[in-house]
Every structure is written in structure tokens, then in C-alpha cells.
Amino acid sequence: MNHTRRGLLTASLSAFLGSLLAIVAPAQNTGRRRPDGSQDASNDENKPATFPPNASKTMLEERQKNIRKEVQKLYGLASELKNEVEKTDATTVLSLAMVRKAEEIEHLAKQIRDHAKG
């Protein structure tokens, strides 16, 4: 039973870190298709990225700063949780603090994902 909790927590931590990398790492797409089947020109590497007409550059830079701060916080929390899990003896029950930290990590990861989507 203790091993399954530890495994679940480890798997959750791995999933959070994986989602973190998916958010932070640049997309490696060769191109997206539109619903009508035509190629989406927004992924053309030679063409600069287009932003919504009402979005100012400073607003976009501010959003990027906030996302970076949140990702840094997420990384710190995930590292702390990893250290706590490694220090915990396999025969003991995981503490409520660890579960709460995992929930906080999950909440922050979802928040970052929502901010990254725009």
C-alpha cells in the first residue's frame, strides 16, 4: 500500500515535470493544418510571429515575465517535493504536507498552462 502511494506521487511528479517541459520547450511542429486542410502560415520560420491586433508588445512581455516566474516557482516546488519523497522511508505513510504540495504543484501547472494559452 505504501509503495503504491509513493509510486502515485512519483508518477504525479513526473507528469507535472513533463507538462512543465511541454509548456516551456518550444514547439517542434513542422506546421499545422487548418480545418480546411490548408497549411497554417503562422509556423513559417522566416515570417515573424503575428499577435492579436489589440495586444501590445508590453502586455505580451509582461505575460511572458509572469509565466517565467510561475514556472520558476513550479520548478522549486517540484524539487522540494522530490527531495521530501526521497527522504521519506518506504515503510512510512506519505505525509499530508506532501499531498498538499503535490496539489499545489498541480494547481500551479494548470495555471501556467492557462496563461500560456492566452
Secondary structure, 3 states (H helix, E strand, C coil): CHHHHHHHHHHHHHHHHHHHHHHHCCCCCCCCECCCCCECHHHCCCCCCCCCCCCCHHHHHHHHHHHHHHHHHHHHHHHHHHHHHHHCCCCCCCCHHHHHHHHHHHHHHHHHHHHHHC
